[in-house]
């Protein structure tokens, strides 16, 4: 559906709409407020002498649009970003056009105060620009007609009812009696509609013009996928009869007059979809659609996600009011996330027929190209659930979670991006995310912690992980111009942290929200927000100081690669100094552990606290001598959770860094045994991996899908050996596995490995590398050179 730069242009090249004013105009309703809630329909009729072979248009809107051609839905957008990087979609409409009369129609909505936090905005507007003289007949101007749909009103999220932070925007209430049914169809009579109003400033690409409004940039990611999806089971019915045949589209359900019927439906697993409910008759009946990841008991706890007994649905709502007409279809403006969908039907004096309910699944069109098959067949479930988690947390941006926020947070996105690269080979969403964070930078020199976001939030640790994410991209992709364009932003982040190093050599007092992990932090009473260890607000955190060092070393690699050797060495030296200061003040030789803050001497007030996090970072940064790192990591993993002297435990998010430390210290054989928390999630019916150990808010958080990446990078052992993935280092860790078979996409083709352990502890198998890719296979201290193509290996 999307048309990218490889279009075959006509002999006269069309204008470059990225460098000149557009001839189309932004249009809107002539009298409706432009910054208040409203749903609008636009139409334009054009006559074509013949069916075109090419008819390319560029389309955008604020907040969003859905475009129809001759009654067929052809595009949705724009891809979310900010006003100075406002996306437009480039679409070839030729397949949907015909000789003679054609109708372009668009639904455009502006959510006003009820918009999602991820939705940035200027005001209501709609824009279509024909690519060349042939297509300019559809340019938006006063010849387009517009209608404000009075059927729509917002359903406010009931935060007290949901008892949580939910910022995905309001639900939809649609009154069928005032809906212009068939408005998108060519046969619809629009003569009562009014002429659209044009805005008095020109539409323009980013970087042109005297005013802000929208700086237009081409969309860089593909359109979202959409495919039909059916709920599987009717789990509960009250005051009405429904069976699974209805869900299969085979058996309509009739609700009697003056009845309140409730049907609890189960998808069987969590999904993102646009539910489409079709009803007939039932004038005045109200149908409420409620969505939830899981049911809850009387204490608000989820427990086993499959169980119903004593549990109810508490969730996000949409509502449709029937008008008595035939085959009326409700579809919300934005997708919904649900495993459980509850229909509450309240009829009046006419019975209602539920004709059909189907979901249209939606997500970024990632294609699963990697696979891992091992002698432990139970790992397959972890792979499958992890992949579903990663898919549901990726749309036009990466999402932290699809149900509650849909915000792109850097700490999450770094892990999600590596999963995307390894499982799909598609780097476009990662690249967009890196650019989004670059656009988010503000006068402190930091990036915002989540972006795009209408609500400003800063997590300095996430700015550091943005730098690390660029380093990840550089290691896996040959894209020097893009990486170099990020260096000014990188330097801003590094400088902010450097300015806050205290005379002690550790971090001094830090502003903003210095989130590390959703752990239960010991002795962090000075901190004013959750997830923050001691020593952020007043200074002296080993964790935050070591994360600085971790980032400085990666930044040093980048800066040196692009010729900034003096700066590179400056930051590497800063990293070494931070390491030295942390070791001198926070290493507890008696316990053989790194403390979270400087050791409190015996007899002084205060208590020294310890965490897995400080020790994991001490390993990753070489703050403790290399010879001690493996033993330190063993101690951290063996720590008895919940004991009086136990370490603050890493949750699922930070276990990514534990797994990276296993790789670094040659302890990768212990990775698979560390997956018990993931097996525990499967045991309680989770179909995606949760944000936190139970009790958890979000059932779907892709930072918890990191085992997908690790199964490929630790178990199969596949990693880049140099920037751009020009060569490969393969160092498998099978642990208790006897065999592993893995495949992952590389920019030049697939990398495939097939290994068996021998009875004497050796390794045999095959390795296949793409053309022009070489590498090294390592196993228990031995090394073997690898060439392009398939080769048999024995070590």
Secondary structure, DSSP 8 states (H G I E B T S, - for coil): -B--TT----SS----TTSS--SS--EE-SSS-SSS-EEEEEEEEEEESS--S--EEEEEEESEEEEEETTEEEEEE-----GGGEEEEEEE-GGG--SEEEEEEEEEEE-GGG--TT---SS-EEEEEESSTTTGGG--STTSEEEE-TTEEEE---HHHHTS---S--EEEEEGGG--TTTTSTT---TTSEE-EE-SS---BTT-SSS-S--EEE--S---EEEEE---EEEEEESS---HHHHTTS--EEE-TT-EEEEEEEEEEEEEEEEEEEEEE-TT-EEEEEEESS-B-TTS---STT--TT-B---EEEEEE--S-SSEEEE-SS-EEEEEEEEEEE--SS-EEEEEEEEEEEE-------EEEES-TTHHHHHHHHHHHHHHTBSSSB-S-TTTT---BHHHHHHHHHHHHHHH---HHHHHHHHHHHHT--TTS---SBSS-SS----HHHHHHHHHHHHHHHHH---HHHHHHTHHHHHHHHHHHHTTB-TTSSB----S-----SS--TT-TT--STT--TTSSSS--HHHHHHHHHHHHHHHHHHHHTT-HHHHHHHHHHHHHHHHHHHHHHEETTTTEEBSSS---TTSSS---BBHHHHHHHHHTT-S-HHHHHHHHHHHHH--TTSTT--B---HHHHHHHHHHHHHTT-GGGTGGGGHHHHHHHHTT-SS--SSSSS-S-S--GGGGTHHHHIIIIIS-EEESSGGG-EEEE----TT-SEEEEEEEETTEEEEEEEEE-TTS-EEEEEEE-TT-EEEEEETTEEEEE-SEEEEEE-
